[in-house]
Amino acid sequence: MARPHLVIFDMDDVLCHYDLGRRLRELATLAGTTARDTRAALWDSGFEELADAGGYPDADVYIAEFGQRLGYPITKEQWIAARRIAMKPNSDVLALAEKLSTQAVIAIYTNNGPLVKNHLDTLFPEAAAIFSLKFCSFEFGTKKPDPESFTRLTNAMGHDPQNCWFIDDKKSNVEGARIAGLRAHHFTHYDLLAAEAVQLGFDL
C-alpha cells in the first residue's frame, strides 16, 4: 500500500498534553466557584459536546453562553488564557509532524468549537508554526468518533480516505476513522507512533 498522502493529527493528548483539571481550576477561580461545579455546568451538562458538534458556530454566541453557564461574564481573552494554561506541547510528536510535513500534507483535526479554530495561533503557537491546515469538528456539524465527521473532513480537503493516516489518543475516534476508510493509529506512546510511520514508508 502506498505511503499516505495526508497525515491528520488530533491535538489534545497527541500534539500536546491537555490537563482539563487545570483548566477547570482556572475557570473556577475566575467565577468564584469550584472545579466540580464548573465541570458540571459546562462539560457534564453536554454544552461543550454540543459546541464541538457545531451547536454554537458563532464565537460570540458561544462565549456568551459559556459565561452564562459558568456564572461569570468571561471574555475571549480569559477563555483563551484558561485553555492555553492547560496545554503543554508534546515536543516529540511535534518534531515527528515537522518531519512528515516534507513527505505528505499534514493537518490537525480536533473536537473543538470556534474559539480554538480562530485562536489556535495564540493557544498553541508551537503547532501553528508547523501546521497550516487546522480543522475543528464544529465546522462539520458533527464530531469524532462519528465516521461522517471524517468523511466531511476528507471531502473538504479533497483527499481519498484510503490515502489518509489519522492519529488520535482515543480508541473510539480511531475506530470511527477506520469505518470512514482512513488508516488510523491509536496513539499511546511516541515510539509506537514513530515505528508505524516508518512501516508506512515515511523517513524519520
N, C-alpha and C positions, 0 to 999 in steps of 0.2 A: 504494500500500500504506500502511496506517495506521501511525502512529508506534508504536514498540514500547511495550508496557505494562510490561515488565520488562527492566532492563539488568543483565547479570551480568558482573562484573569478575573476572578472575584476579588473584591477589595478587602473587606474586613476578615481578619484571621487568615489571609493569604498574603496580600501585599503589605498589610500592616497587622499588628496585634491590636485588637479592639477590646477595650475594657468598659463594658456597659456600666458596671458598678461605679466606676469613677465618674462617668458622665452623669449618672443618676444623682450622685452626691453633689456634684457641681450645680445641677439644676435645682436640687432641693435646697441648697444654701441660698440661691437666688430668691427662691419662693418662700423661704422660711418654713419649710415643711420637711418631711422625711423622704429618704430614698425609696422606701417601700411604697409610700403614698404616691410618689412621683411615677414609679413604675406602674402602679395600678391605674393611674389616670391616663397615662399616655401609651403604655405598651399592653398591659393586660386587658385594657378596655377594647383593644382592636383598632385604635386610632392610627397608630404607626403602621400597622399592617395594611389598613385601608389606604393610607397615604402612599405606601410603597407600590400599591396596585393601581395607582392613578386616581384615587379619590379626591386629591387636592392638587391638581396640576398647576394651579396658580400659587406662586411662592408667598404672596401677600396674604391670600386666604388661608394658606397652610399655617403661617406663623401666627396669625390672629387666633386660629382655632387651637393651636398648640398652647399659646399663652392663656387662653380661656380655661383649658383643661388643667394647665399647670397651676392656675390661680395667681398668675403673675404676668404682667404685660411685657414679656420677653422681647428683646429686639433681635434682629437678624445677627447683629454682631455678637451678642451674648450667646445666641444659639450656636453660632459657628465656633466660638471660643470653647464652649462646653463640649462640643463634638470633637474638636481638634485635640483637646487635652486627653481624650480617651484613646487616641490613635498613636501607636508607636511603629515607625517604619520597620518592615522586615527586610533588612538590607540584603540578605542572601537572595531572596526571591526577586527583589527589585533588580539586582545585578543580573540574575538569570533572564529576566524580562528584557533588559537592555541588550543582552547578547542575542536573544531571539529576534529582536527588532530589526536586525540586519539580515535576517533569513526568512522572515514572514511578517505579515501585518499583525500588530498586537493591539488589543483593546481591553478596556475594563468594562465589566458588566456587574453591577451591584444592585441589590434590592434596596432602593432608597428613593426619596422624593426630590422635589425641585431644588431645594436648598443645596443638597450635595452636588447636584448637576451644575448649578450655577456658580458654586463657590469652591469647587474642588481644588483650584489652584491655591487657595488660601488654606483649605483644610489639610491638604496632602501635597505640598509642593514637590516632594521627592518623587511622587508618582507622576504628577503633572509634567515634570521635566522629561519623562520618558514616554508617556502615553499622550498621543494627540487625539485618540479616539476613546471617548468616555461615555458610557451609556448607563442610565438608571432605569429601573423597572417601571417606574410611573409613566415613562414615555410610551410604553407598550400596552397600558391598560390592564396589565396582569403582572405577576411576579414569579420568580423562581419559587418552587420547582415546576410550575406549570409548563409542560412542553411547548405550549403555544407561545410562551414568552421567548423561548429560544428560536422558534420559527420566525417570529416577528423581528427579532434581532438580526438573524442571518439574512432575512429578506431585505431589511433596511440597509444592510451592509453590502448586499449583492454577492454573497458567498454561498456556495453549496455547503449544507451542513456536514457532508461527509469529508469536506476539506478543512473542517474546523476542529480545534482541540480546546476544550473547556476545562478550567481548573477551579475547583471550589472545595472549601473545607467541610461542607455539609453533604452527606451521602445522598440525601433526598434530592438535592439540586443536581448532583452528578447523574442520578438516575433519570431525572427529568430531561436533562440534556441528551442522554443516550436515546431516550424514547423519541426525541426530536431528530435523531440521526447524527448527532455530533459524536466525535470521540471525546472522552472525558476522563479526568483524573481526580480521584478523591484525595485532596491534599491533607497529609498528616505529618509529613517530615520533608525537609528540603532535599535530603539525599535521595529519597524515593522519587521525588519530582524530577530531579536532575537526571536520574537514571532512565526514567521513561522518556524524557526529552531526547536523550541520546538514542534510545531504541527507535524513536520516531524519525530519526535522521538528522537531528539538529547537532551542530558543532558547538560544544561548550569548551 
